[in-house]
């Protein structure tokens, strides 16, 4: 089962969507994944919602802070001490963009960018430790760094979080893929920016597990979203890159051997 009650430092523990139309986005993801929503009533949270699957938290969704903020999914990495890790981010060439700041009793967060410009979040668990359900259809299954300088970026995350990296073989000839390990588990991946089509800057990809990638892409189109290219067969399962109608990009994958 994919139920979680805690996350070790360095493990992706949460993802959330900052969007230009939260109500429309909630409708889209309800239609695609069947998510229910727990909208935080306190107005200081701006209508932020916990997305629920079978009553368990799987992601977050809320409005952008301002119109200059891109519509995007953000990956949050678990940290034991947000203040300490934020200082390490600065020491090793990254930038702290926001925080650290406490979110009531829920936890403490910060937003940062690694030395290659990929933005990520840090989450120090309080009452809210992160996703309660992962690695099952309609929940988070993988997070992946796409960067213009793979060696520099992976060294940064090792220095800051204590994670290790190893090369993963089995891909197409000439491709490079690294896997981040925490506590002996594969928890995230990384690849060079040149291996991903398009002209996006360095970023973290968010993958959601599905039962059928082709059927899911058809449903994305029906709901007004966009599908980029074809469904691709990979050793981990068929996958596709898509976006919601507001432009929030993510990937779906029909995982044949889900992570533990």
Backbone as CSV, one residue per row, in Angstrom:
resi,resn,N_x,N_y,N_z,CA_x,CA_y,CA_z,C_x,C_y,C_z
1,UNK,0.836,-1.198,0.000,0.000,0.000,0.000,0.867,1.243,0.000
2,UNK,0.301,2.359,-0.473,1.064,3.577,-0.572,0.785,4.575,0.529
3,UNK,0.277,4.134,1.662,-0.013,5.060,2.745,1.270,5.473,3.448
4,UNK,1.339,6.748,3.844,2.512,7.304,4.511,2.101,8.027,5.784
5,UNK,2.997,8.009,6.759,2.775,8.749,8.002,3.940,9.672,8.340
6,UNK,5.040,9.585,7.566,6.202,10.442,7.792,7.116,10.368,6.575
7,UNK,8.053,11.317,6.493,9.033,11.359,5.407,10.398,11.718,5.971
8,UNK,11.424,11.029,5.480,12.789,11.362,5.858,13.257,12.582,5.078
9,UNK,14.233,13.293,5.635,14.761,14.465,4.955,15.243,14.107,3.544
10,UNK,14.848,14.944,2.591,15.241,14.761,1.204,14.199,14.085,0.348
11,UNK,13.245,13.409,0.958,12.216,12.704,0.197,11.122,13.691,-0.219
12,UNK,10.704,13.688,-1.477,9.553,14.514,-1.860,8.335,14.118,-1.028
13,UNK,7.796,15.069,-0.290,6.712,14.752,0.635,5.388,15.396,0.249
14,UNK,5.437,16.355,-0.675,4.202,17.094,-1.002,4.360,17.737,-2.369
15,UNK,3.257,17.916,-3.046,3.220,18.719,-4.265,1.988,19.599,-4.200
16,UNK,2.090,20.795,-4.751,0.878,21.600,-4.866,0.902,22.433,-6.138
17,UNK,-0.286,22.831,-6.536,-0.496,23.597,-7.761,-0.858,25.023,-7.411
18,UNK,-0.111,25.980,-7.963,-0.482,27.392,-7.912,-1.112,27.714,-9.258
19,UNK,-2.359,28.166,-9.262,-3.103,28.290,-10.508,-3.801,29.638,-10.628
20,UNK,-4.161,29.976,-11.849,-4.844,31.246,-12.120,-6.343,31.156,-11.875
21,UNK,-6.897,29.958,-11.755,-8.337,29.778,-11.541,-8.527,28.516,-10.701
22,UNK,-8.549,28.699,-9.398,-8.587,27.547,-8.495,-9.871,26.737,-8.649
23,UNK,-10.983,27.401,-8.840,-12.251,26.668,-8.967,-12.252,25.803,-10.224
24,UNK,-11.806,26.369,-11.351,-11.743,25.590,-12.583,-10.745,24.443,-12.465
25,UNK,-9.625,24.692,-11.795,-8.633,23.632,-11.604,-9.192,22.507,-10.742
26,UNK,-9.928,22.851,-9.699,-10.538,21.805,-8.875,-11.498,20.950,-9.698
27,UNK,-12.266,21.597,-10.570,-13.191,20.844,-11.429,-12.425,19.895,-12.355
28,UNK,-11.318,20.379,-12.920,-10.530,19.556,-13.839,-9.984,18.322,-13.130
29,UNK,-9.342,18.505,-11.992,-8.713,17.373,-11.313,-9.754,16.444,-10.675
30,UNK,-10.916,16.967,-10.332,-11.996,16.082,-9.901,-12.422,15.199,-11.066
31,UNK,-12.559,15.813,-12.263,-12.952,15.040,-13.430,-11.899,14.049,-13.882
32,UNK,-10.613,14.379,-13.659,-9.527,13.508,-14.108,-9.193,12.427,-13.092
33,UNK,-9.058,12.817,-11.832,-8.587,11.894,-10.794,-9.636,11.549,-9.738
34,UNK,-10.773,12.241,-9.777,-11.786,11.988,-8.760,-11.436,12.536,-7.399
35,UNK,-10.583,13.557,-7.356,-10.190,14.129,-6.072,-11.344,14.884,-5.419
36,UNK,-11.443,14.771,-4.121,-12.289,15.641,-3.318,-11.398,16.743,-2.740
37,UNK,-12.018,17.753,-2.130,-11.247,18.905,-1.670,-11.650,19.328,-0.267
38,UNK,-10.643,19.651,0.493,-10.812,20.200,1.831,-10.240,21.621,1.775
39,UNK,-11.113,22.594,1.550,-10.673,23.982,1.399,-10.503,24.605,2.783
40,UNK,-9.326,25.168,3.034,-9.050,25.779,4.334,-9.897,27.043,4.472
41,UNK,-10.749,27.134,5.498,-11.678,28.267,5.591,-11.033,29.597,5.951
42,UNK,-9.887,29.569,6.612,-9.228,30.809,7.028,-8.843,31.619,5.791
43,UNK,-9.336,32.866,5.645,-9.056,33.651,4.443,-7.585,33.957,4.212
44,UNK,-6.745,33.880,5.242,-5.330,34.169,5.045,-4.651,33.108,4.176
45,UNK,-5.303,31.947,4.004,-4.742,30.896,3.152,-5.227,31.003,1.705
46,UNK,-6.076,31.990,1.418,-6.456,32.291,0.040,-7.260,31.223,-0.667
47,UNK,-7.952,30.362,0.057,-8.718,29.303,-0.581,-7.903,28.073,-0.918
48,UNK,-6.735,27.911,-0.280,-5.900,26.733,-0.511,-6.668,25.484,-0.094
49,UNK,-6.549,24.440,-0.921,-7.277,23.204,-0.660,-6.332,22.018,-0.600
50,UNK,-6.583,21.115,0.325,-5.971,19.799,0.311,-6.798,18.920,-0.619
51,UNK,-6.136,18.267,-1.572,-6.802,17.354,-2.487,-6.819,15.971,-1.844
52,UNK,-7.979,15.344,-1.827,-8.157,14.097,-1.104,-8.547,12.959,-2.041
53,UNK,-7.984,11.808,-1.785,-8.361,10.569,-2.460,-8.678,9.545,-1.377
54,UNK,-9.897,9.048,-1.372,-10.365,8.149,-0.318,-10.149,8.771,1.063
55,UNK,-10.306,10.090,1.122,-10.202,10.802,2.385,-8.797,11.099,2.844
56,UNK,-7.800,10.759,2.029,-6.408,10.982,2.406,-5.784,12.063,1.528
57,UNK,-4.934,12.879,2.131,-4.279,13.968,1.397,-3.330,13.409,0.330
58,UNK,-3.458,13.931,-0.897,-2.557,13.520,-1.973,-1.830,14.695,-2.620
59,UNK,-2.347,15.921,-2.461,-1.741,17.100,-3.088,-2.428,18.341,-2.546
60,UNK,-1.916,19.497,-2.959,-2.531,20.767,-2.608,-2.853,21.574,-3.854
61,UNK,-3.782,22.497,-3.730,-4.195,23.321,-4.881,-4.686,24.663,-4.365
62,UNK,-4.171,25.728,-4.962,-4.601,27.047,-4.535,-4.275,28.113,-5.560
63,UNK,-4.733,29.328,-5.328,-4.465,30.419,-6.264,-3.015,30.887,-6.199
64,UNK,-2.553,31.486,-7.299,-1.227,32.088,-7.299,-1.185,33.257,-6.320
65,UNK,0.016,33.578,-5.868,0.169,34.716,-4.955,-0.016,36.035,-5.683
66,UNK,0.394,36.084,-6.951,0.157,37.255,-7.780,0.222,36.820,-9.240
67,UNK,-0.151,37.716,-10.148,-0.260,37.351,-11.556,1.084,37.068,-12.211
68,UNK,2.181,37.494,-11.600,3.495,37.229,-12.172,3.963,35.805,-11.909
69,UNK,3.332,35.133,-10.946,3.718,33.763,-10.615,3.199,32.814,-11.692
70,UNK,4.033,31.932,-12.228,3.558,31.004,-13.252,2.607,29.965,-12.673
71,UNK,1.698,29.499,-13.503,0.863,28.361,-13.131,1.755,27.126,-13.166
72,UNK,1.915,26.454,-12.034,2.876,25.346,-11.986,2.645,24.474,-10.771
73,UNK,3.006,23.198,-10.927,3.097,22.266,-9.815,4.477,22.413,-9.169
74,UNK,4.520,22.423,-7.846,5.762,22.537,-7.088,6.019,21.266,-6.296
75,UNK,7.258,20.802,-6.325,7.700,19.670,-5.511,8.293,20.186,-4.202
76,UNK,7.855,19.617,-3.080,8.387,19.960,-1.759,9.197,18.791,-1.230
77,UNK,10.405,19.076,-0.786,11.277,18.064,-0.205,11.220,18.163,1.312
78,UNK,11.058,17.038,1.974,10.984,17.021,3.430,12.317,17.457,4.035
79,UNK,12.247,18.274,5.071,13.441,18.690,5.803,13.171,18.563,7.297
80,UNK,14.224,18.305,8.040,14.089,18.190,9.496,14.070,19.550,10.171
81,UNK,14.776,20.517,9.588,14.899,21.855,10.174,14.966,22.848,9.021
82,UNK,13.863,23.530,8.737,13.794,24.413,7.577,14.804,25.555,7.660
83,UNK,15.026,26.094,8.854,15.989,27.192,9.007,17.397,26.713,8.675
84,UNK,17.765,25.561,9.174,19.100,25.021,8.938,19.308,24.685,7.469
85,UNK,18.309,24.076,6.835,18.450,23.700,5.429,18.453,24.946,4.547
86,UNK,17.673,25.956,4.888,17.683,27.196,4.118,19.074,27.831,4.136
87,UNK,19.721,27.789,5.274,21.077,28.328,5.354,22.027,27.500,4.494
88,UNK,21.858,26.184,4.488,22.693,25.321,3.643,22.456,25.602,2.160
89,UNK,21.213,25.907,1.798,20.909,26.269,0.406,21.768,27.466,-0.012
90,UNK,21.821,28.479,0.839,22.615,29.676,0.524,24.107,29.343,0.465
91,UNK,24.566,28.545,1.398,25.992,28.205,1.469,26.473,27.450,0.229
92,UNK,25.566,26.705,-0.402,25.962,25.861,-1.525,25.483,26.392,-2.870
93,UNK,25.238,27.691,-2.940,24.992,28.335,-4.223,23.558,28.451,-4.667
94,UNK,22.605,28.042,-3.826,21.199,28.190,-4.155,20.649,29.513,-3.646
95,UNK,19.374,29.733,-3.869,18.690,30.938,-3.410,17.470,30.555,-2.595
96,UNK,17.259,31.245,-1.501,16.017,31.110,-0.749,15.085,32.215,-1.223
97,UNK,13.979,31.825,-1.806,13.067,32.776,-2.445,11.975,33.255,-1.509
98,UNK,11.645,32.440,-0.510,10.585,32.791,0.435,10.763,31.965,1.696
99,UNK,10.527,32.602,2.851,10.598,31.883,4.111,12.036,31.721,4.597
100,UNK,12.205,30.771,5.515,11.203,29.858,6.076,10.147,30.582,6.922
101,UNK,8.931,30.039,6.859,7.842,30.598,7.653,6.920,29.490,8.120
102,UNK,6.359,29.701,9.305,5.446,28.716,9.874,4.057,28.894,9.288
103,UNK,3.378,27.772,9.055,1.992,27.773,8.598,1.143,27.235,9.752
104,UNK,0.862,28.111,10.692,0.135,27.694,11.874,0.837,26.524,12.542
105,UNK,0.047,25.514,12.905,0.599,24.304,13.498,0.858,23.227,12.450
106,UNK,0.606,23.564,11.168,0.728,22.553,10.122,2.187,22.190,9.837
107,UNK,3.070,23.175,9.895,4.477,22.939,9.604,5.162,24.221,9.222
108,UNK,6.345,24.103,8.669,7.120,25.273,8.260,7.630,25.031,6.845
109,UNK,7.524,26.066,6.002,7.937,25.887,4.617,8.865,26.997,4.160
110,UNK,9.577,26.709,3.079,10.384,27.704,2.382,10.394,27.342,0.917
111,UNK,10.586,28.349,0.076,10.745,28.137,-1.361,12.180,28.501,-1.717
112,UNK,12.783,27.700,-2.583,14.183,27.907,-2.931,14.416,27.561,-4.389
113,UNK,15.587,27.929,-4.879,16.032,27.549,-6.217,17.430,26.975,-6.089
114,UNK,17.689,25.867,-6.777,19.033,25.303,-6.757,19.958,26.142,-7.637
115,UNK,21.258,25.881,-7.662,22.188,26.731,-8.419,21.931,26.780,-9.921
116,UNK,21.151,25.827,-10.453,20.835,25.849,-11.891,19.509,26.530,-12.177
117,UNK,18.794,26.956,-11.120,17.549,27.699,-11.299,16.275,26.915,-11.098
118,UNK,16.347,25.619,-10.819,15.140,24.827,-10.587,14.541,25.179,-9.226
119,UNK,13.271,25.547,-9.218,12.583,25.962,-7.989,11.990,24.737,-7.296
120,UNK,12.120,24.689,-5.985,11.538,23.612,-5.191,11.114,24.168,-3.845
121,UNK,10.269,23.422,-3.164,9.849,23.801,-1.830,10.513,22.927,-0.787
122,UNK,10.562,23.417,0.427,11.020,22.637,1.575,9.884,22.604,2.586
123,UNK,9.641,21.438,3.165,8.551,21.314,4.129,9.032,20.612,5.385
124,UNK,8.954,21.334,6.512,9.240,20.767,7.819,7.916,20.394,8.457
125,UNK,7.716,19.118,8.677,6.413,18.631,9.121,6.054,19.138,10.500
126,UNK,4.783,19.506,10.613,4.165,19.744,11.903,2.990,18.788,11.977
127,UNK,1.807,19.346,12.143,0.607,18.505,12.121,0.390,17.908,10.721
128,UNK,0.792,18.661,9.698,0.694,18.226,8.295,2.074,17.740,7.864
129,UNK,2.226,16.428,7.667,3.550,15.900,7.330,3.753,15.744,5.831
130,UNK,2.673,15.861,5.037,2.786,15.692,3.588,1.692,14.800,3.067
131,UNK,1.942,14.169,1.931,0.947,13.302,1.305,0.741,12.042,2.147
132,UNK,-0.518,11.709,2.359,-0.844,10.512,3.130,-0.961,9.273,2.247
133,UNK,-1.063,9.484,0.937,-1.210,8.376,0.003,-0.387,8.682,-1.241
134,UNK,0.479,7.761,-1.638,1.317,7.923,-2.828,1.429,6.574,-3.545
135,UNK,1.939,6.633,-4.779,2.275,5.423,-5.537,1.082,4.526,-5.827
136,UNK,-0.105,5.116,-5.845,-1.307,4.419,-6.259,-1.991,5.257,-7.338
137,UNK,-2.783,4.621,-8.212,-3.468,5.406,-9.240,-4.179,6.621,-8.675
138,UNK,-3.951,7.765,-9.348,-4.539,9.070,-9.016,-3.836,9.761,-7.857
139,UNK,-2.616,9.292,-7.553,-1.799,9.946,-6.527,-0.382,10.151,-7.054
140,UNK,0.417,10.913,-6.314,1.796,11.198,-6.690,2.614,9.917,-6.760
141,UNK,3.408,9.783,-7.843,4.223,8.570,-7.965,5.711,8.851,-8.152
142,UNK,6.091,10.058,-8.598,7.514,10.314,-8.845,7.733,11.807,-8.996
143,UNK,8.957,12.238,-8.662,9.383,13.625,-8.845,10.732,13.603,-9.521
144,UNK,10.953,14.542,-10.426,12.130,14.445,-11.299,12.700,15.829,-11.602
145,UNK,13.958,16.001,-11.279,14.672,17.237,-11.575,15.146,17.236,-13.027
146,UNK,14.879,18.326,-13.725,15.374,18.521,-15.091,16.256,19.770,-15.050
147,UNK,17.538,19.603,-15.349,18.494,20.673,-15.080,19.520,20.836,-16.192
148,UNK,20.023,22.042,-16.325,21.028,22.335,-17.348,22.426,21.914,-16.926
149,UNK,22.649,21.618,-15.655,23.961,21.187,-15.161,23.724,20.075,-14.149
150,UNK,23.677,18.844,-14.646,23.300,17.706,-13.814,24.274,17.489,-12.662
151,UNK,25.564,17.580,-12.931,26.551,17.331,-11.873,26.447,18.370,-10.770
152,UNK,26.338,19.636,-11.159,26.258,20.695,-10.150,24.976,20.575,-9.326
153,UNK,23.874,20.286,-10.000,22.593,20.208,-9.302,22.555,19.027,-8.343
154,UNK,22.986,17.854,-8.786,22.922,16.688,-7.901,23.874,16.852,-6.717
155,UNK,25.022,17.481,-6.943,25.949,17.741,-5.834,25.304,18.678,-4.818
156,UNK,24.557,19.664,-5.300,23.871,20.604,-4.417,22.889,19.874,-3.498
157,UNK,22.046,19.017,-4.065,21.053,18.331,-3.234,21.714,17.361,-2.263
158,UNK,22.845,16.800,-2.649,23.589,15.951,-1.713,24.138,16.769,-0.560
159,UNK,24.734,17.912,-0.877,25.317,18.763,0.153,24.261,19.315,1.108
160,UNK,23.130,19.692,0.560,22.098,20.367,1.356,21.237,19.391,2.156
161,UNK,20.930,18.243,1.560,19.973,17.329,2.165,20.576,16.021,2.651
162,UNK,21.831,15.750,2.260,22.454,14.499,2.637,22.034,13.318,1.792
163,UNK,21.391,13.575,0.654,20.970,12.495,-0.239,22.144,12.035,-1.085
164,UNK,22.037,10.846,-1.637,23.054,10.333,-2.560,22.412,10.083,-3.921
165,UNK,23.263,9.959,-4.944,22.778,9.776,-6.314,23.511,8.603,-6.964
166,UNK,22.815,7.905,-7.825,23.429,6.836,-8.603,22.910,6.903,-10.035
167,UNK,23.690,6.373,-10.972,23.283,6.336,-12.375,22.293,5.196,-12.579
168,UNK,21.269,5.460,-13.370,20.305,4.434,-13.708,20.446,4.088,-15.183
169,UNK,20.721,2.853,-15.479,20.831,2.411,-16.858,19.497,1.948,-17.395
170,UNK,19.529,1.416,-18.601,18.322,0.849,-19.187,17.546,1.782,-20.083
171,UNK,17.989,3.043,-20.192,17.294,3.986,-21.053,17.807,3.925,-22.481
172,UNK,17.262,4.760,-23.352,17.738,4.801,-24.745,19.227,5.139,-24.794
173,UNK,19.937,4.651,-25.821,21.370,4.950,-25.943,21.627,6.461,-25.939
174,UNK,22.659,6.848,-25.204,23.036,8.254,-25.158,22.309,9.077,-24.121
175,UNK,21.346,8.496,-23.428,20.630,9.249,-22.407,21.280,9.053,-21.044
176,UNK,21.086,10.048,-20.177,21.626,10.023,-18.825,20.474,10.206,-17.851
177,UNK,20.453,9.405,-16.829,19.420,9.546,-15.791,20.036,9.148,-14.458
178,UNK,19.811,9.985,-13.454,20.300,9.707,-12.114,19.126,9.555,-11.157
179,UNK,19.352,8.760,-10.131,18.320,8.505,-9.136,18.820,8.956,-7.770
180,UNK,17.978,9.721,-7.068,18.316,10.182,-5.724,17.890,9.127,-4.713
181,UNK,18.786,8.830,-3.778,18.539,7.791,-2.782,18.565,8.398,-1.382
182,UNK,17.591,8.006,-0.586,17.525,8.402,0.821,17.197,7.156,1.627
183,UNK,18.046,6.822,2.562,17.799,5.652,3.388,17.705,4.360,2.609
184,UNK,18.454,4.266,1.511,18.449,3.055,0.712,17.283,2.932,-0.251
185,UNK,16.448,3.960,-0.347,15.297,3.939,-1.255,15.487,4.944,-2.377
186,UNK,15.054,4.591,-3.574,15.015,5.535,-4.683,13.820,6.453,-4.495
187,UNK,14.072,7.765,-4.399,12.990,8.683,-4.046,12.723,9.751,-5.097
188,UNK,13.650,9.968,-6.034,13.462,10.986,-7.067,14.482,10.745,-8.171
189,UNK,14.308,11.436,-9.287,15.221,11.287,-10.406,15.733,12.628,-10.893
190,UNK,16.683,12.576,-11.808,17.233,13.800,-12.403,17.781,13.480,-13.773
191,UNK,17.613,14.419,-14.698,18.141,14.247,-16.043,18.514,15.596,-16.632
192,UNK,19.363,15.593,-17.664,19.762,16.858,-18.298,18.596,17.521,-19.025
193,UNK,18.590,18.821,-18.992,17.553,19.598,-19.661,17.497,19.286,-21.158
194,UNK,18.645,19.002,-21.759,18.703,18.749,-23.194,17.923,17.508,-23.604
195,UNK,17.639,16.615,-22.662,16.907,15.389,-22.985,15.396,15.585,-22.971
196,UNK,14.934,16.755,-22.550,13.493,17.004,-22.527,13.131,17.969,-23.644
197,UNK,12.137,17.634,-24.461,11.745,18.528,-25.561,11.263,19.882,-25.041
198,UNK,11.352,20.872,-25.927,10.863,22.197,-25.570,11.958,23.080,-25.026
199,UNK,11.551,24.260,-24.578,12.519,25.257,-24.122,12.260,25.684,-22.680
200,UNK,11.721,24.781,-21.881,11.448,25.111,-20.479,12.749,25.305,-19.720
201,UNK,12.767,26.170,-18.713,13.957,26.337,-17.868,14.089,25.144,-16.928
202,UNK,15.189,25.031,-16.179,15.314,23.964,-15.185,14.113,23.942,-14.244
203,UNK,13.655,22.740,-13.904,12.444,22.606,-13.100,12.349,21.198,-12.524
204,UNK,11.366,20.999,-11.663,11.037,19.675,-11.142,9.743,19.205,-11.793
205,UNK,9.769,18.005,-12.401,8.560,17.378,-12.937,7.809,16.649,-11.830
206,UNK,6.486,16.638,-11.964,5.605,15.914,-11.045,4.860,14.852,-11.842
207,UNK,4.907,13.605,-11.358,4.238,12.488,-12.011,3.100,11.979,-11.128
208,UNK,1.955,11.711,-11.744,0.850,11.057,-11.062,0.618,9.683,-11.686
209,UNK,0.409,8.688,-10.842,0.141,7.340,-11.321,-1.288,7.242,-11.846
210,UNK,-1.460,6.483,-12.909,-2.783,6.220,-13.477,-2.870,4.745,-13.848
211,UNK,-4.060,4.269,-14.102,-4.229,2.872,-14.502,-3.981,2.683,-15.989
212,UNK,-4.317,3.694,-16.797,-4.208,3.592,-18.250,-3.799,4.960,-18.792
213,UNK,-2.566,5.076,-19.290,-2.067,6.378,-19.736,-2.829,6.893,-20.945
214,UNK,-3.159,6.025,-21.897,-3.876,6.467,-23.098,-5.281,6.964,-22.750
215,UNK,-5.984,6.214,-21.903,-7.320,6.645,-21.501,-7.260,7.959,-20.723
216,UNK,-6.211,8.126,-19.943,-6.064,9.361,-19.173,-5.823,10.553,-20.086
217,UNK,-4.987,10.396,-21.114,-4.758,11.517,-22.032,-6.043,11.871,-22.783
218,UNK,-6.837,10.865,-23.123,-8.131,11.155,-23.764,-9.010,11.980,-22.831
219,UNK,-9.000,11.633,-21.573,-9.815,12.351,-20.592,-9.294,13.769,-20.385
220,UNK,-7.968,13.943,-20.403,-7.395,15.283,-20.297,-7.961,16.181,-21.398
221,UNK,-7.982,15.673,-22.618,-8.510,16.455,-23.746,-9.996,16.768,-23.561
222,UNK,-10.758,15.775,-23.116,-12.192,15.980,-22.901,-12.450,17.093,-21.893
223,UNK,-11.575,17.213,-20.907,-11.751,18.194,-19.841,-11.136,19.552,-20.175
224,UNK,-10.602,19.697,-21.388,-10.055,20.985,-21.810,-8.578,21.154,-21.591
225,UNK,-7.883,20.097,-21.176,-6.447,20.176,-21.000,-5.715,19.906,-22.299
226,UNK,-4.416,19.822,-22.214,-3.565,19.639,-23.393,-2.657,18.439,-23.190
227,UNK,-2.412,17.711,-24.278,-1.499,16.571,-24.270,-0.333,16.902,-25.182
228,UNK,0.885,16.690,-24.688,2.090,17.031,-25.434,2.721,15.757,-25.992
229,UNK,2.562,15.544,-27.289,3.146,14.365,-27.912,2.326,13.114,-27.649
230,UNK,2.942,11.985,-27.892,2.276,10.695,-27.749,2.562,10.077,-26.384
231,UNK,1.790,9.062,-26.063,2.113,8.228,-24.909,3.398,7.465,-25.232
232,UNK,4.352,7.498,-24.319,5.669,6.890,-24.537,5.803,5.650,-23.663
233,UNK,6.251,4.568,-24.271,6.535,3.363,-23.485,7.899,3.504,-22.816
234,UNK,7.953,3.267,-21.527,9.209,3.305,-20.770,9.321,2.027,-19.953
235,UNK,10.514,1.710,-19.442,10.653,0.514,-18.601,9.767,0.549,-17.357
236,UNK,9.403,1.765,-16.924,8.568,1.897,-15.731,7.073,1.837,-16.060
237,UNK,6.725,2.016,-17.356,5.335,1.999,-17.763,5.039,3.111,-18.758
238,UNK,3.908,3.029,-19.483,3.539,4.084,-20.434,3.341,5.417,-19.727
239,UNK,3.832,6.503,-20.335,3.728,7.822,-19.712,3.440,8.878,-20.753
240,UNK,2.940,10.025,-20.283,2.626,11.144,-21.172,2.732,12.441,-20.403
241,UNK,3.093,13.519,-21.116,3.143,14.863,-20.551,1.858,15.595,-20.924
242,UNK,1.232,16.211,-19.944,-0.058,16.873,-20.153,-0.096,18.172,-19.349
243,UNK,-1.169,18.930,-19.550,-1.398,20.107,-18.715,-2.884,20.290,-18.494
244,UNK,-3.220,20.964,-17.410,-4.613,21.316,-17.169,-4.970,22.548,-18.009
245,UNK,-6.239,22.959,-18.054,-6.627,24.086,-18.919,-5.955,25.406,-18.566
246,UNK,-5.491,25.564,-17.326,-4.818,26.800,-16.924,-3.318,26.767,-17.206
247,UNK,-2.799,25.618,-17.659,-1.388,25.527,-18.024,-0.507,24.820,-17.025
248,UNK,-1.066,24.230,-15.987,-0.275,23.488,-15.026,0.176,22.160,-15.616
249,UNK,1.467,22.032,-15.875,1.993,20.839,-16.533,2.346,19.753,-15.521
250,UNK,2.088,18.500,-15.904,2.459,17.347,-15.092,2.563,16.140,-16.012
251,UNK,3.003,15.032,-15.472,3.094,13.802,-16.245,2.239,12.732,-15.590
252,UNK,1.729,11.843,-16.426,0.985,10.689,-15.926,1.715,9.435,-16.371
253,UNK,1.710,8.428,-15.516,2.414,7.192,-15.829,1.633,6.007,-15.288
254,UNK,1.437,5.012,-16.140,0.794,3.767,-15.727,1.904,2.855,-15.219
255,UNK,2.203,2.975,-13.946,3.363,2.304,-13.369,3.127,0.798,-13.333
256,UNK,4.068,0.044,-13.930,3.953,-1.404,-13.929,4.494,-2.005,-12.640
257,UNK,5.495,-1.339,-12.048,6.051,-1.788,-10.775,6.182,-0.574,-9.857
258,UNK,5.091,-0.218,-9.175,5.118,0.986,-8.347,6.157,0.916,-7.254
259,UNK,6.673,2.106,-6.891,7.664,2.183,-5.812,7.015,1.788,-4.494
260,UNK,7.838,1.388,-3.551,7.319,0.949,-2.254,6.917,2.151,-1.411
